[in-house]
Amino acid sequence: AGARDDTFNVLDLAEYTKNRPWWRKIFAPNSGSSAEKYNVATQLVIGGVTGWCTGFIFQKVGKLAATAVGGGFFLLQIANHTGYIKVDWNLVQRDMDKAKQQLKFHSSGNKMHPEVKSRVDEVIIFLKKNVVLTGGFAGGFLLGMAS
């Protein structure tokens, strides 16, 4: 009888992980939940610190964006009042009506694209697996926004 020649492909995991982005290494669907890796106190601390940092940065960037938008609007009003620019309010009203119609048209379906739905499902699965971490993040985020 003939000899059987079994060939196997070798998978080099070190090379495989080098080619993956860092966020896939941390948040990969098959990496398990943080509850399996860390105790409750560690999860709360990690979630709280990252949430506080995110909330603090969100607050600062939000203030900067609001200042820029408000300042730009203020400068446009001054330019309009002094006569440097003239606003065609009929054109503005017509464009606003057109935008409202498009918003009504797009919001009437309320159907998500399959890609968006799959991403939302991934986020929900992650949140369910990591409830303590998510709770710590939410609390830290609110504290960061308040500070």
Number of C-alpha atoms within 10 A of each C-alpha: 3 4 5 6 6 5 6 6 5 6 8 8 8 8 9 9 12 10 8 10 9 11 8 12 13 12 13 13 13 9 12 14 19 19 15 10 11 13 11 14 12 16 22 21 16 19 22 25 19 19 25 24 17 19 23 20 15 15 17 13 12 12 12 12 12 12 12 12 12 12 12 12 12 12 12 15 14 13 13 13 11 10 10 9 12 10 11 8 9 9 10 11 11 11 12 12 12 12 12 12 12 12 11 11 11 11 10 9 8 8 9 10 8 9 9 10 12 12 11 13 12 14 13 12 13 18 15 12 16 18 16 23 25 20 17 23 25 19 18 25 25 16 18 22 18 11 10
